[in-house]
Amino acid sequence: MAEALTRWRTARKLAFTTGAEGIAQAVAAASGFLIVHHLPKDVYAEYTFLVACAALLAGLSDIGFSHCYLPIVGRRTGDVSWVISACSHVFRKRWRLLLPAAVLVVPYWLVISVRHGWIDTDYLLASLASVVGVGLMMREQLSRTVMTIFREVQVLNRINVVGSCSRLVLIVLVLMFVPAWALLPCLMIATAAATAVFLAQYRHVPLLKGLPGGVLDPPDVGEVDGRVKAIITPLVLPALFYQFQGTITIMLVSLIGASSAIAEVGALTRPTLILTVVDRAVAILLFPAVASSAPGAPLTRLLVRAHVAYLLAMAALFASSVLLPQYWILLIGEQYAAQQHLLWMAFLPAILMNGSGFAFTTLSSRGITSGQGWVIPLVLAAQCTYLVLFNVSTAREALQFAIVSALVFFIFQYTSMIVRLSRARAG
C-alpha cells in the first residue's frame, strides 16, 4: 500500500510538473513562433545568429560546472545554508570564465557579421542586448538549479509560467508597435527584460536569500574545490567541444552559406523547443532523486523506467515530424513551406542530442564524468568524413551534417551510461 501511494504521488507530481511546464513552454514557443512569422528571412537570420552566439558564450563559461551542483550537494539538501554557499562557490568559478569565453566568441561574431554585411547601429545594439541577456541568464540558471535541488516544484512552475507569459507580452508589444528597422534590437532587449523578470521572481523566494553571495566555511572550501576538480577535470575538453557542437550547424552555414540558409535552419529547428517540456520536468523531478539515491535495485528500476519513457516520448515527437510536417509548418510560417520535407531532418538531431544529454546527465548526477574525452575523436572523424564527401552550404546539407554528429553523440553517451552504471552496480 505504501509503495502504491508513493507511486501515485510521484505520478501526480510528474503530471502536474509536466502540465505546468507544458503551459510555460507553450507560451515560450508562441513567442518564438511569432518571431519566426513576423520577421523577414534576412532579419531572422541575424536573430538566429545572435541567439547562437549568446548560447555559445554562456556555454563556454560553463565547461561542465553545471554538472557539479547535484553530486556535490548529494544528500545534504536539508542544509539550506550550506547548499546556498556551495552553489554560490561553484557559480563564482563560472563567472570568471565569461571574459575568456568572450575572447573566443567575439572574433567569430565579428567575422560572420562582416561577411554578411550586418553591422550597423541597430545590429550592434542588438548584440549588446544579447550579451546583457547572457549575464542575466546565468544568474537565472543558478537560481533555478538551487530551487531544483530543493525540489521546490510549485515555486519553479509558478516562476516559469509568469516569466514565459511576461516574455510573450513583451514580444507581442515589440512586434505590434516597433518599426521594422528597430525590430532586432528591441527583440533582444525584450528577451533580456523577460529574463530579468524570471530573476526578479527568484529574488523574492525566501529559500534563496544569500544567493549568489553565500560563502563557505574554510574547511568546506577545500572539500568542495576537490570535488569540483574531480568532476570537472574530465569534462573540460568534452564540454568545450560540446558547446561548439551545439552551434556548429549555424556556424558552418553562416561561414559558407547564404543568410537565407541560416534563417531556414533556425526556423526548422524552432519546433524542437517542445523538447524542453520533457527536459525541464525530468530535471526537476528525476535527477535530484538520482543524485541522492543509494546504489541498488530501486535506483536501477527508476533509471530504466525513466529512459524508456523518455525515448518513447522522443520517438512520438519524431513520428509527428515525419507524418504531420504540414502542421508544424503552420507554426513557423508559410515562407518556410518549401522546406517542409526537411522538417524531420531538423527534429532528428535535436532529439538525438537531447537524448545524449539525458544519458550524460544521468551519469553526471552520480558524479561519474570520466571518459568523456573519447567522444571528441569519434565525432570529429564522422564530421570530417561528411565534409570530405559533401558540403554544408544549404539547409539540407547542414541538417544532414547535424544528424551525423548527433548520432555519434547519442550512441556514445548511451553506451557509456549503460557500461558505467553496470560497473558501478557490480562494484
C-alpha positions in Angstrom: 0.0 0.0 0.0 2.8 2.4 0.9 4.6 1.7 -2.4 1.4 2.2 -4.4 0.8 5.5 -2.6 4.3 6.7 -3.3 3.9 5.8 -7.0 0.6 7.7 -7.1 2.2 10.8 -5.5 5.1 10.6 -7.9 2.8 10.2 -10.9 0.7 13.2 -9.7 3.7 15.3 -9.2 5.1 14.4 -12.7 1.7 15.1 -14.3 1.5 18.5 -12.5 5.0 19.5 -13.3 4.8 18.4 -16.9 1.5 20.2 -17.3 2.7 23.4 -15.7 6.0 23.2 -17.6 4.0 22.5 -20.8 2.0 25.7 -20.3 5.2 27.7 -19.7 6.9 26.2 -22.8 3.8 26.5 -24.9 3.8 30.2 -24.1 7.5 30.4 -24.8 7.0 28.6 -28.0 4.3 31.0 -29.0 6.8 33.8 -28.6 9.3 32.1 -30.8 6.7 31.3 -33.5 5.5 34.9 -33.5 9.1 36.0 -34.2 9.5 33.4 -37.0 6.3 34.5 -38.6 6.8 38.2 -38.3 10.5 38.7 -39.2 11.7 38.6 -42.8 14.2 35.9 -43.6 17.2 38.3 -43.6 16.3 39.7 -40.2 15.5 36.3 -38.8 19.0 35.1 -40.0 20.6 37.9 -37.8 18.3 37.0 -34.9 19.2 33.3 -35.2 22.9 34.1 -35.4 22.9 36.3 -32.3 21.0 33.7 -30.3 23.6 31.1 -31.3 26.4 33.4 -30.3 24.7 34.1 -26.9 24.3 30.3 -26.3 27.9 29.7 -27.2 29.1 32.5 -24.9 27.0 31.1 -22.0 28.1 27.6 -22.7 31.8 28.3 -22.9 31.6 30.0 -19.5 30.3 26.7 -18.1 32.8 24.0 -19.2 31.0 21.5 -17.0 30.2 23.5 -13.8 26.5 22.9 -14.3 27.1 19.2 -13.7 28.8 19.9 -10.3 25.9 21.1 -8.3 23.8 17.9 -7.9 26.7 15.5 -7.0 28.4 18.0 -4.7 25.2 18.6 -2.7 24.2 14.9 -2.8 22.2 14.1 0.3 22.7 17.4 2.1 19.7 19.1 0.5 18.3 19.7 4.0 21.1 22.0 5.0 19.8 25.1 3.2 22.7 27.5 4.2 25.3 25.0 3.1 23.6 24.3 -0.2 23.4 28.1 -0.9 27.0 28.6 -0.1 28.3 25.6 -2.0 26.3 26.5 -5.2 27.4 30.2 -4.9 31.0 29.0 -4.6 30.8 26.9 -7.8 28.9 29.7 -9.7 31.7 32.2 -9.0 34.1 30.0 -10.8 31.9 30.1 -13.8 31.5 33.9 -13.7 35.3 34.3 -14.0 35.3 32.3 -17.3 32.9 34.7 -19.0 35.7 37.0 -20.3 37.9 34.2 -21.7 34.7 32.9 -23.4 34.1 36.3 -25.0 37.7 36.3 -26.3 36.7 33.2 -28.4 33.2 34.2 -29.4 33.7 37.9 -30.3 36.1 37.2 -33.2 33.7 34.7 -34.7 30.8 37.1 -34.2 32.8 39.9 -36.0 33.9 37.7 -39.0 30.4 36.5 -39.7 28.8 39.9 -39.1 31.2 41.5 -41.6 30.8 38.7 -44.1 27.1 39.1 -44.3 27.1 42.9 -44.1 25.1 43.0 -40.9 27.0 45.6 -38.9 25.1 48.8 -38.3 23.9 50.7 -35.2 20.8 48.5 -34.7 22.7 45.3 -35.0 25.4 46.5 -32.6 22.7 47.5 -30.1 21.0 44.0 -30.5 24.4 42.3 -29.9 25.0 44.3 -26.8 21.5 43.4 -25.5 22.2 39.7 -26.1 25.4 40.0 -24.0 23.4 41.6 -21.2 20.9 38.8 -21.6 23.7 36.2 -21.2 24.7 37.6 -17.8 21.1 37.6 -16.6 20.5 34.1 -17.9 23.5 32.8 -16.0 22.1 34.2 -12.7 18.7 32.8 -13.5 20.2 29.4 -14.2 21.9 29.3 -10.8 18.6 30.2 -9.0 16.7 27.6 -11.0 19.3 24.9 -10.2 19.2 25.6 -6.5 15.4 25.5 -6.4 15.6 22.2 -8.3 18.0 20.9 -5.7 15.5 21.9 -3.0 12.7 20.3 -5.1 10.5 23.4 -4.9 8.4 22.2 -7.8 5.4 24.5 -7.3 7.6 27.6 -7.0 9.5 26.7 -10.1 6.3 26.1 -12.0 4.9 29.4 -11.0 8.0 31.3 -11.9 8.2 29.6 -15.3 4.6 30.4 -16.2 4.8 34.0 -15.1 8.2 34.6 -16.7 7.1 33.0 -20.0 3.9 35.0 -20.1 5.9 38.2 -19.5 8.2 37.3 -22.4 5.2 36.7 -24.7 3.7 40.1 -23.7 7.0 41.9 -24.4 7.4 40.1 -27.7 3.9 41.0 -28.8 4.4 44.6 -27.8 7.6 44.8 -29.9 6.1 43.2 -32.9 3.0 45.4 -32.8 4.5 48.8 -32.1 8.2 48.8 -33.1 9.1 49.9 -36.6 10.7 47.3 -38.9 14.2 48.8 -38.8 14.3 48.6 -35.0 12.8 45.1 -34.6 16.1 43.2 -34.0 17.5 45.3 -31.1 14.1 45.6 -29.5 13.5 41.8 -29.6 16.9 41.3 -27.9 16.1 43.9 -25.3 12.7 42.3 -24.7 14.3 38.9 -24.3 16.8 40.3 -21.7 14.0 42.0 -19.9 12.0 38.8 -19.7 15.0 37.0 -18.2 15.1 39.9 -15.6 11.5 39.1 -14.8 12.5 35.5 -14.1 15.4 36.6 -11.9 13.2 39.1 -10.0 10.8 36.4 -9.0 13.7 34.2 -7.7 14.9 37.1 -5.6 11.6 37.1 -3.6 12.0 33.4 -2.7 12.9 33.2 1.0 15.0 30.0 0.4 17.3 31.8 -2.0 18.3 34.6 0.5 22.0 35.0 0.2 22.3 33.6 -3.3 24.7 34.0 -5.0 26.7 35.7 -2.2 26.9 32.7 0.2 30.4 31.9 1.4 31.6 28.5 2.5 33.4 27.9 5.7 37.2 27.5 5.2 37.2 23.7 5.9 34.4 23.2 3.3 36.2 25.2 0.6 38.9 22.6 0.1 36.4 19.8 0.1 34.1 21.4 -2.4 37.0 22.5 -4.6 38.4 19.0 -4.6 35.0 17.6 -5.6 34.6 20.2 -8.3 38.1 19.4 -9.7 37.4 15.6 -9.7 34.1 16.1 -11.6 35.1 18.8 -14.0 38.7 17.8 -15.0 37.5 15.0 -17.3 34.8 17.4 -18.7 36.8 20.5 -19.7 37.7 19.4 -23.2 34.5 17.5 -23.9 32.4 20.4 -22.5 34.2 22.9 -24.8 33.8 20.6 -27.7 30.1 20.0 -26.9 29.4 23.8 -26.7 30.8 24.3 -30.2 28.9 21.3 -31.4 25.7 22.8 -30.1 26.0 25.7 -32.5 28.2 24.1 -35.2 25.4 23.8 -37.7 24.7 27.5 -37.6 28.4 28.2 -37.5 29.1 26.3 -40.7 26.1 27.7 -42.5 27.0 31.2 -41.5 30.6 30.7 -42.7 29.7 29.0 -46.0 26.0 29.5 -46.9 23.7 32.4 -47.5 21.8 34.3 -44.8 18.6 32.6 -46.1 20.1 29.2 -45.2 20.7 30.5 -41.6 17.1 31.6 -41.3 15.8 28.2 -42.7 17.9 26.2 -40.3 16.8 28.4 -37.4 13.2 28.2 -38.3 13.1 24.5 -38.9 14.6 23.8 -35.6 12.3 26.2 -33.7 9.6 23.5 -33.1 12.1 21.3 -31.3 11.8 23.7 -28.4 8.9 21.3 -27.4 11.7 19.1 -26.1 12.3 21.4 -23.2 8.9 20.5 -21.7 10.2 17.0 -21.1 13.7 18.1 -20.2 12.7 20.6 -17.6 10.3 18.1 -16.0 12.9 15.4 -15.6 15.5 17.9 -14.4 13.2 18.9 -11.6 11.8 15.5 -10.6 14.4 12.9 -11.7 17.9 14.0 -11.4 17.8 15.3 -7.8 16.4 11.9 -6.9 19.1 10.1 -8.8 21.8 12.2 -7.2 20.6 11.5 -3.7 19.6 7.8 -4.1 21.7 4.9 -2.8 23.0 2.4 -5.3 20.9 -0.7 -5.7 17.9 -2.2 -7.5 15.5 0.7 -6.8 17.8 3.2 -8.5 18.2 0.8 -11.4 14.5 0.4 -11.9 14.0 4.2 -11.6 16.6 4.8 -14.4 15.3 2.1 -16.7 11.7 3.4 -16.5 12.8 7.0 -16.9 14.8 6.3 -20.0 12.3 4.0 -21.6 9.6 6.7 -21.1 11.9 9.4 -22.4 12.9 7.5 -25.6 9.2 6.7 -26.3 8.3 10.3 -26.0 11.1 11.3 -28.3 10.0 8.7 -30.8 6.4 10.0 -30.8 7.7 13.5 -31.4 9.9 12.4 -34.3 6.9 10.5 -35.8 4.9 13.7 -35.9 7.6 15.5 -37.9 7.5 12.6 -40.5 3.8 12.1 -40.7 2.4 15.6 -40.0 5.0 18.1 -41.1 2.4 20.4 -42.6 1.0 21.3 -39.1 4.5 22.2 -37.8 5.0 24.4 -40.9 1.8 26.3 -39.9 3.5 27.3 -36.7 6.7 28.6 -38.3 5.2 30.3 -41.3 4.4 29.8 -45.0 7.6 31.4 -46.0 9.3 28.1 -45.0 6.7 25.8 -46.6 9.2 24.9 -49.3 11.4 23.3 -46.7 8.6 21.1 -45.2 10.3 18.0 -46.5 13.3 18.9 -44.4 11.4 19.1 -41.1 12.2 15.6 -39.9 15.9 16.3 -40.5 15.7 19.2 -38.1 13.9 17.2 -35.5 16.1 14.1 -35.6 19.5 15.8 -34.5 17.7 17.8 -31.8 16.1 14.6 -30.4 19.4 12.7 -30.6 21.3 15.4 -28.9 18.7 15.8 -26.1 18.8 12.0 -25.7 22.6 12.0 -25.4 22.3 14.9 -22.9 19.8 12.9 -20.9 22.1 9.9 -20.7 25.1 12.0 -19.8 23.2 13.9 -17.0 22.2 10.6 -15.6 25.9 9.8 -15.2 27.0 13.3 -14.0 24.2 13.4 -11.4 26.0 10.4 -9.8 29.4 12.2 -10.1 30.5 9.9 -13.0 32.2 12.2 -15.6 35.4 10.4 -16.6 35.9 9.0 -20.1 34.0 11.8 -21.9 37.1 12.8 -23.9 36.7 9.8 -26.2 33.7 11.3 -27.8 35.8 14.1 -29.4 37.8 12.0 -31.9 34.7 9.9 -32.8 32.6 12.9 -33.6 35.4 14.7 -35.4 36.1 11.6 -37.6 32.4 11.4 -38.5 32.2 15.2 -39.3 35.4 15.3 -41.3 34.2 12.3 -43.3 31.0 14.1 -44.1 32.7 17.3 -45.0 35.1 15.5 -47.4 32.1 13.9 -49.2 29.6 16.7 -49.0 29.1 20.5 -48.5 27.2 22.5 -45.9 26.1 25.5 -48.0 22.4 24.6 -48.0 19.8 23.9 -45.2 19.6 20.2 -46.3 23.3 19.6 -46.1 23.6 21.4 -42.8 20.9 19.3 -41.3 22.5 16.1 -42.6 25.7 17.2 -41.0 23.9 17.7 -37.7 22.3 14.3 -37.9 25.7 12.6 -38.4 27.2 14.5 -35.4 24.2 13.9 -33.1 24.0 10.2 -33.9 27.6 9.7 -32.8 26.9 11.6 -29.6 23.8 9.6 -28.9 25.5 6.2 -29.4 28.5 7.2 -27.3 26.5 8.6 -24.4 24.1 5.7 -24.1 26.8 3.1 -24.4 28.9 4.9 -21.8 25.9 5.2 -19.5 25.0 1.5 -19.7 28.6 0.4 -19.2 29.5 2.8 -16.4 26.3 2.2 -14.4 26.6 -1.6 -14.9 30.1 -1.4 -13.5 29.0 0.8 -10.6 26.2 -1.7 -9.7 28.6 -4.7 -9.9 31.2 -2.9 -7.8 
